[in-house]
Amino acid sequence: SGTFLTPSLLFPREMMTVMAGHPFAEAMREPWDQMAAILPRASAAGVKLLVGDDYGAFTLNHGRYGEELELYVRDCGVPALDVIRWATKNGAEAMGMGSETGTVEPGKLADLLVVEGDPSADIGLLKDRANLLAILKGGVLVKDGLGRP
C-alpha cells in the first residue's frame, strides 16, 4: 500500500536495560521480541522499513544512530544491506525525495559517506565517527579525512 514502517526498537531496548527487573520493562520484552522476529520477514517481503527512534528521550542521546542500525542486524537478523537501504533509499522515498536522493545515480544529489571498512560485513563500524572518512552533502565535501595531499 506504499506505507512505511519505522520499528524504533532501540529506545525500548534501552528502557528494558535501564529498568531491568521493573514490571514495566519486563512487560516490554515479549512485544519487543515479536517485533524483532517479524522484521527480517517484513523486510524480505518488501515492506518499506525506515530507521529512526526517540532520540533525545530518556537515556537515548542524539548521535547514537549507528547503534540503531547495528541493533536491526545483530538483534533482529536483518541483512546489513537491507538496513542501509532503510536508512537511505527508503528514507528518501518516505520524505518524497526519492527522485533526488537516497541512491547513487546520475543526476541525484551527492549525499555520500566514505567509510573505513565494509558496513555490509560489519555495520557496527558506523557507530564510530572515526570510521566516517569523508562526508559529502549535496556534492559538497563537509568532512575530508581521506588524507589527500
Buried (B, 14 or more C-beta within 10 A) or exposed (E): EEEBBBBBBBBBBBBBEEBEEEEEBEEBEEEBEEBBEBBBEBBEEEBBBBBBBBBEEEEBEEEBBBBBBBBBBEBBEBBBEBBBBBBBBBBBBBEEEBEEBBEEEEEBBEBBBBBEBEBEEEBBBBBEEEBBBBBBEEEEEEBEBEEEE
